[in-house]
Amino acid sequence: MTKYNLAGRTVVITGSTGGLGSSLAVALRSRGANLALLDLDGDAADSQARRLGPAAVARGWAVDVTDLDSVESAVGAAAHHFGRVDVVIASAGIAAVQPLETMHPDLWERIIDVNLSGVWRTFKASLPHVVERRGYLLAVSSMAAFVHSPLNGPYVASKAGVWALCDATRLEVRHHGVGVGSMHPTFFQTPMMDAVQSDPVATTLWRGNRSGLFKMVPLNTVVDAAVVGIEKRSDIIVPSYSNAVAARVPGLIRPLIDRIGFRDNVIPQAIELASQV
């Protein structure tokens, strides 16, 4: 496949000031991409943008991924400012380690709202712009989509949902020439992981993330894999080689089902019928 050259393209990143979002922004800017940096903390996004260059190449907006109007407004403003939106990375996410028995319902709903519904809102708001450019949508899922840890119910459910959402959306938009990918990193060093490392519950569950399935990988491993995956418009990105089997086996049959079960002409017909209801 021809490399998807990022120079001059506009990339939208939600959760842009987080550990992964910040590093992705630097790496993508080094590829010549223009950056629309979206974060709940608009002032932090503005400061981040100024560090990366003038407003012509990087600009920040405040956005709340739990509010569709907020996401639509920010993505629309980015499209107007840069004249295009080519790639969208849904990176905003939160986590908590608690058992179902004692978890407050509000916490469950908040994690699902940010991690899963937030991706849906980001894709929903961005799709008209990305279709125009025959671009690429990427959601940050996790190895938690495939390895379902106890005391982590809403997080693993949200990340498995993101994986499924990406697979479904890919079929819906392929006739537009739009690519959709999900990324599935294992644990890697970010400020969020600092909290995990200081939590005795988490360190008991995942053995301090020192070895085995839960061993942390370097942040740059995740960032490099993400950039390469975007340039390849990959369906799935798995930064850690040691976890590749666990991530890829569940999806081995999916491409066959996609080809046989949902032929190219069927999906546009179904979308057209749905629009008439």
C-alpha positions in Angstrom: 0.0 0.0 0.0 1.2 3.5 -0.8 2.3 5.4 2.3 -0.3 7.9 3.4 1.8 11.1 3.5 0.9 13.2 6.5 2.7 16.4 5.3 0.2 19.2 4.9 -2.7 17.1 6.2 -4.7 18.1 9.2 -4.9 15.7 12.2 -7.5 16.2 14.9 -6.5 14.7 18.3 -8.9 14.5 21.3 -7.4 14.2 24.7 -4.4 16.0 23.1 -2.7 17.1 26.4 -2.6 13.6 27.9 0.5 11.5 27.9 -0.2 9.7 24.6 -1.9 12.7 23.0 1.1 15.0 23.7 3.6 12.6 22.3 1.5 11.8 19.3 1.2 15.5 18.5 5.0 16.0 18.6 5.5 13.0 16.3 2.9 13.9 13.8 4.1 17.5 13.7 7.5 16.2 12.8 5.9 14.5 9.8 4.6 17.9 8.7 1.0 17.4 9.8 -1.1 20.4 10.9 -2.6 19.7 14.3 -6.1 20.5 15.7 -5.6 19.8 19.5 -8.8 19.2 21.3 -8.9 18.8 25.1 -11.2 19.4 28.0 -8.7 21.9 29.3 -8.7 24.5 26.5 -6.0 26.6 28.0 -3.7 23.6 28.1 -4.5 22.8 24.5 -3.7 26.4 23.5 -0.3 26.2 25.3 0.4 22.9 23.7 -0.3 24.3 20.3 2.0 27.3 20.8 4.8 25.0 21.7 4.4 23.1 18.5 4.3 26.1 16.1 2.3 29.1 14.9 -1.5 28.9 14.5 -1.1 28.1 10.9 0.2 24.6 11.8 -1.1 24.0 15.4 -4.1 25.3 17.3 -6.0 24.2 20.4 -9.7 24.1 21.2 -11.6 23.2 24.3 -13.8 20.2 23.9 -15.9 17.9 26.0 -16.2 14.5 24.3 -19.4 13.8 26.4 -21.1 16.6 24.6 -21.8 16.1 20.8 -22.4 19.8 20.3 -19.0 20.6 21.8 -17.2 18.1 19.6 -19.0 19.2 16.4 -18.2 22.9 17.2 -14.5 22.2 17.7 -14.1 19.9 14.7 -16.0 22.4 12.5 -13.8 25.2 13.8 -10.7 23.2 13.0 -11.9 22.4 9.5 -12.6 26.0 8.9 -9.2 27.1 10.3 -7.1 24.6 8.4 -9.4 24.2 5.4 -9.5 20.4 5.8 -9.6 17.5 8.3 -7.9 14.4 7.1 -7.2 12.3 10.1 -9.0 12.1 13.4 -7.5 10.4 16.5 -10.0 9.7 19.3 -7.6 9.5 22.3 -9.6 10.9 25.2 -10.0 8.3 28.0 -10.3 7.7 31.7 -9.9 4.6 34.0 -10.6 3.3 37.5 -9.9 0.1 39.3 -12.9 -0.9 41.5 -15.0 -4.0 41.8 -18.6 -4.1 40.6 -19.9 -4.7 44.1 -18.7 -1.3 45.5 -18.6 0.8 42.3 -20.9 3.8 42.2 -23.1 3.8 39.1 -21.9 7.3 38.2 -18.4 6.0 37.8 -19.5 3.3 35.4 -21.5 5.7 33.4 -18.7 8.3 33.3 -16.1 5.8 32.0 -18.4 4.5 29.3 -19.5 8.0 28.4 -15.9 9.2 27.9 -14.2 6.1 26.5 -16.9 4.6 24.3 -19.6 7.2 23.6 -16.8 9.8 23.4 -15.3 7.9 20.4 -18.7 7.6 18.8 -19.3 11.4 19.2 -15.8 12.2 17.8 -16.3 10.0 14.8 -19.9 11.3 14.3 -18.7 14.9 14.3 -15.7 14.3 12.1 -17.1 12.0 9.5 -18.4 14.6 7.0 -15.0 16.3 7.0 -13.1 13.1 6.7 -15.3 11.8 3.9 -14.5 14.9 1.9 -10.8 14.1 2.2 -11.2 10.3 1.9 -9.3 10.3 5.2 -8.8 8.1 8.2 -10.3 7.7 11.7 -8.4 6.1 14.5 -9.6 5.3 18.0 -7.3 4.5 20.9 -8.6 1.2 22.3 -6.4 -1.1 24.5 -5.2 -4.6 25.0 -8.0 -4.5 27.5 -10.4 -5.0 24.6 -9.1 -8.6 24.5 -7.7 -9.3 28.0 -10.6 -8.6 30.5 -9.1 -7.8 33.9 -11.3 -8.0 37.0 -11.9 -4.8 39.0 -11.8 -3.1 35.6 -15.2 -3.7 34.2 -16.2 -0.4 32.7 -12.8 0.2 31.2 -12.5 -3.2 29.5 -16.1 -3.0 28.4 -15.5 0.5 26.9 -12.3 -0.6 25.1 -13.9 -3.8 23.7 -16.8 -1.6 22.6 -14.4 0.8 20.8 -12.8 -2.1 18.9 -16.3 -3.3 17.8 -17.4 0.2 16.9 -14.3 0.7 14.7 -15.0 -2.6 12.9 -18.6 -1.7 12.3 -17.8 1.9 11.2 -15.1 0.7 8.8 -17.7 -1.3 6.8 -20.1 1.7 6.8 -17.6 4.1 5.3 -15.4 2.0 3.1 -17.4 3.0 0.0 -16.4 6.6 0.8 -12.8 5.7 0.7 -12.4 6.3 4.4 -10.2 4.1 6.6 -10.9 3.2 10.2 -8.5 1.8 12.7 -8.3 0.8 16.4 -5.1 0.9 18.4 -4.5 -1.6 21.2 -1.5 -0.7 23.4 -0.7 -2.5 26.6 0.4 -0.5 29.7 2.8 2.3 28.9 4.3 5.2 30.9 2.0 8.2 31.2 0.7 10.4 34.1 -2.3 8.0 34.2 0.0 5.1 34.8 1.7 7.0 37.6 -1.6 6.8 39.4 -1.9 3.0 38.6 1.6 2.4 39.9 0.8 4.1 43.2 -2.4 2.2 43.7 -2.0 -1.0 45.8 -5.1 -2.6 44.2 -3.7 -2.1 40.7 -0.2 -3.3 41.6 -1.7 -6.4 43.2 -3.7 -7.2 40.1 -1.0 -6.5 37.5 2.1 -7.3 39.6 3.5 -3.8 39.3 3.5 -4.1 35.5 7.1 -5.5 35.7 6.8 -8.6 33.6 4.6 -11.0 31.6 1.3 -10.0 29.9 1.0 -6.7 31.9 4.6 -5.5 31.5 4.8 -1.8 30.5 6.3 -0.9 27.2 8.0 2.5 26.4 5.8 5.4 25.4 7.8 5.8 22.2 7.0 2.2 21.2 3.3 3.1 21.2 3.8 6.5 19.5 5.9 5.0 16.7 3.4 2.2 16.1 0.6 4.8 16.0 2.3 6.9 13.4 3.2 4.0 11.2 -0.3 2.7 11.5 -1.8 6.0 10.4 0.6 6.1 7.5 -0.6 2.6 6.5 -4.2 3.4 7.3 -4.2 0.2 9.3 -7.4 -1.5 10.5 -5.7 -2.5 13.8 -2.5 -1.3 15.5 -0.8 -3.4 18.2 2.3 -1.7 19.5 3.6 -4.5 21.6 4.9 -7.6 19.6 4.5 -9.8 22.6 0.8 -9.1 22.8 0.1 -9.4 19.0 -1.3 -12.9 19.1 -3.8 -12.1 21.9 -5.0 -9.0 19.9 -5.1 -10.5 16.4 -6.5 -14.0 16.9 -10.0 -12.7 17.8 -10.1 -10.8 14.5 -8.7 -13.4 12.2 -12.1 -14.4 10.8 -13.4 -10.8 10.7 -12.0 -9.9 7.2 -13.6 -13.1 5.7 -17.0 -12.2 7.3 -16.7 -8.7 6.1 -16.1 -9.8 2.5 -18.7 -12.6 2.4 -21.3 -11.2 4.7 -21.3 -7.5 3.8 -20.6 -7.0 0.1 -19.7 -3.6 -1.2 -23.1 -2.8 -2.7 -25.2 -4.0 0.2 -24.0 -1.5 2.8 -24.7 1.7 0.8 -28.2 0.3 0.0 -28.9 -0.4 3.6 -27.6 3.1 4.6 -29.9 4.6 2.0 -32.9 2.7 3.2 -32.1 3.7 6.8 -32.1 7.4 5.8 -35.6 7.0 4.5 -37.0 5.7 7.9 
